[in-house]
Amino acid sequence: MDSDPPVLQVDTWSTYLSFYGPYAGILLVLLALAAVVSASEAAFFSLSSDDRAFCRNSDDSAERRIMNLLDRPKRLLASLLIFNNLLNLAIVVIVTYLVWKLTQFDPTSGWVLASLTVVLTLTIVLFGEIIPKVYASQNSLSVARRTAPLVALASMLFRPLSLLLVSLTSVIDQRIRRRGYKVSMEELNQAVELTSSQSTQEERELIKGIVNFSNLTAKQAMRARVDITAFSETLTFTDLMAQISQSGYSRVPVYKASLDEIEGILYLKDLLPHLDGDDSFQWQTLIRPVFFIPETKKIDDLLQDFQKRRVHMAIVVDEYGGTRGLITLEDIIEEIFGDINDEFDEEEPIPFQRIDERTVLIEGKILLTDVCRVLNVDISYFDEVKGESESLGGLLLELFTRVPQTGDEVSYAGFTFKVLSADDKRIQHVEITQKEITQSASS
């Protein structure tokens, strides 16, 4: 076939057909083979876990061959890539040779070769790569079953080269240290769900707390401004001691005129040497510096700051410097381990009550992260509609676009929220009902 045409100068269809016809047939075969190899590559490596399990337990020889090939994925991929590149190279060489014979060093041959390169590239990419891989990815198991004999033959023919490539890549992998692998929060939560049949509810909650820890901000874990216990610096020592006995806290913020002007933190242990003092004692001299943080600060970074500064409390401020809330070391730890109560904590009413599997009564002031845990959904479940809100009441204000009244209802993402009690300023109690049990929980 590689001999010159008998008489290239004679412009007859029979001469061109007799010379170029066999080459055209070879090119079509090579392009078809390249398409099959590309399709097999996509099919083999897009098989789902269910498809692989089916093939592994199947009695069919083709399906067992699929799993035998996938047992060595690197060698399989190397063989397919070698085969595919050889086919593409053969197509390019044959077409270039034919064009060269056709032009016979014509001055315009450069333009012909440039045009040929563009057309040939588009043809190989479209018909030899894109179309076969799109089809194979949608019909992975059937394509893998039909192409398994050809893939097995390619693996055997190119085994020496594939082994060489795999060995080289292994050496490179060993010399290059990976700095880390980024995994999305959704993938981590899905991984947690895979352990559901092998772990208890407490273990799953602990793992979820660890997974979500680095994604939480101080705003999500803080104690809201309305729940802060703080002392005015104008209090007399007698009044101060009276309020201390009622607060039950060992560290309390001290403010000047309002909570937006916090002067520092009073450690009650600093008062122990002065318990017998009178109103003339200047207890304000014992106030320690306060640690201010923005509400967007990640709590994993805040934990490191607590360790470096040797403090257990920080005041969360907004962009204008106003006090938004308070966060302690205990609040951070509770994001992983759940609520921690010591012997000095007073027993408080449970902030939510589960009526049945689909209905929960909960307070409006509860943080959305806690609401998500109660509802057994991901902490980002309401992110699209919550706006800047961090509590259940704030979420409902966003959903209603007004202050709702007792009895008002609104639905979102499979849940119905009914306001059980509310006043002109605050939503107090809410009934949350799941419309139907879905698998969106903890996704």
Stockholm file with secondary structure:
# STOCKHOLM 1.0

chainA/1-443         MDSDPPVLQVDTWSTYLSFYGPYAGILLVLLALAAVVSASEAAFFSLSSDDRAFCRNSDDSAERRIMNLLDRPKRLLASLLIFNNLLNLAIVVIVTYLVWKLTQFDPTSGWVLASLTVVLTLTIVLFGEIIPKVYASQNSLSVARRTAPLVALASMLFRPLSLLLVSLTSVIDQRIRRRGYKVSMEELNQAVELTSSQSTQEERELIKGIVNFSNLTAKQAMRARVDITAFSETLTFTDLMAQISQSGYSRVPVYKASLDEIEGILYLKDLLPHLDGDDSFQWQTLIRPVFFIPETKKIDDLLQDFQKRRVHMAIVVDEYGGTRGLITLEDIIEEIFGDINDEFDEEEPIPFQRIDERTVLIEGKILLTDVCRVLNVDISYFDEVKGESESLGGLLLELFTRVPQTGDEVSYAGFTFKVLSADDKRIQHVEITQKEITQSASS
#=GR chainA/1-443 SS CCSCCSCTTSCCHHHHHHHHHHHHHHHHHHHHHHHHHHHHHHHHTTCCHHHHHHHHTCCCHHHHHHHHHHTSHHHHHHHHHHHHHHHHHHHHHHHHHHHHHHHSSCTTHHHHHHHHHHHHHHHHHIIIIIHHHHHHHHSHHHHHHHHHHHHHHHHHHTHHHHHHHHHHHHHHHHHSCCCCCCCCHHHHHHHHHTTTTTSCHHHHHHHHHHHHHTTCBHHHHSEEGGGCCCEETTCCHHHHHHHHHHHCCSEEEEESSSTTSEEEEEEGGGGGGGTTCCTTSCGGGGCBCCCEEETTCBHHHHHHHHHHHTCSEEEEECTTSCEEEEEEHHHHHHHHHCCCCCTTSCCCCCSEEEEETTEEEEETTSBHHHHHHHHTCCTTTTHHHHTTCCBHHHHHHHHHSSCCCTTCEEEETTEEEEEEEECSSCEEEEEEEESSCCTTTTC
#=GC SS_cons         CCSCCSCTTSCCHHHHHHHHHHHHHHHHHHHHHHHHHHHHHHHHTTCCHHHHHHHHTCCCHHHHHHHHHHTSHHHHHHHHHHHHHHHHHHHHHHHHHHHHHHHSSCTTHHHHHHHHHHHHHHHHHIIIIIHHHHHHHHSHHHHHHHHHHHHHHHHHHTHHHHHHHHHHHHHHHHHSCCCCCCCCHHHHHHHHHTTTTTSCHHHHHHHHHHHHHTTCBHHHHSEEGGGCCCEETTCCHHHHHHHHHHHCCSEEEEESSSTTSEEEEEEGGGGGGGTTCCTTSCGGGGCBCCCEEETTCBHHHHHHHHHHHTCSEEEEECTTSCEEEEEEHHHHHHHHHCCCCCTTSCCCCCSEEEEETTEEEEETTSBHHHHHHHHTCCTTTTHHHHTTCCBHHHHHHHHHSSCCCTTCEEEETTEEEEEEEECSSCEEEEEEEESSCCTTTTC
//
